[in-house]
Amino acid sequence: MSGKPVFAGTRVPVDTLIGYILDGNTLDEFLEDFPTVTRQDAVSVLEYANESLLHPAL
């Protein structure tokens, strides 16, 4: 996928989830549209993004 991070075992880029959320969609809507992504994987990405924003590497 051109070097983009993807959800494990899928061809769904992680930034697709971020785009869905920014467009006002819910996590459930994303999971419905991308059934190969598990809820746990999606939540893990969101938690990682949140943690990265709160505590960026120096």
N, C-alpha and C positions, 0 to 999 in steps of 0.2 A: 504494500500500500504506500509506495513512494517514501518509505521511512517513517511514516506516521505511526504513533502507537495505536494498537488495536486491542480490542477485548480478546483475551486468550481464547484460542480455538475458533475465532470468528474472523471475518474480514470487515468488521464494523469499527471504524476509527473512533477513538475515545472522544475526539472533538465533536463528533456527531451528537453525543449526549449533552455536551456543554451547549451546543447550538440549540438543541431542543429546549433545554431549560431557559436559555436566554430569550427564546421566542415565546415563552409563556406556557409551554407544554408541561405536563406532569411527568414524573418518573414512570408512572403506570402507562401513560401514552407512549413513551419511548419504548418500554418493554413490550408493549403490544405490537409496535411497528418493527421491532428487532427481536424476535423471539429466541434468537441464538445467544443473546446476552442474558446472563443470569442477574437476578435482582441483587445478589450479594456482590457480584463484580461491579455493577453500576453504582451501588452504594459505596463500595470501596474507592472507586474513582472520585466520587463526590467528596468523601471524607479526606482523601489525599489532597484534592484541590483546596479544600477548606483549610486543612492543616498547613499547606504550603503558603497560603495567603496570610495566615495568622502568625506563622513562624518561618519566614523565608530564610534560606541558607545565607550565611554571610559571605 
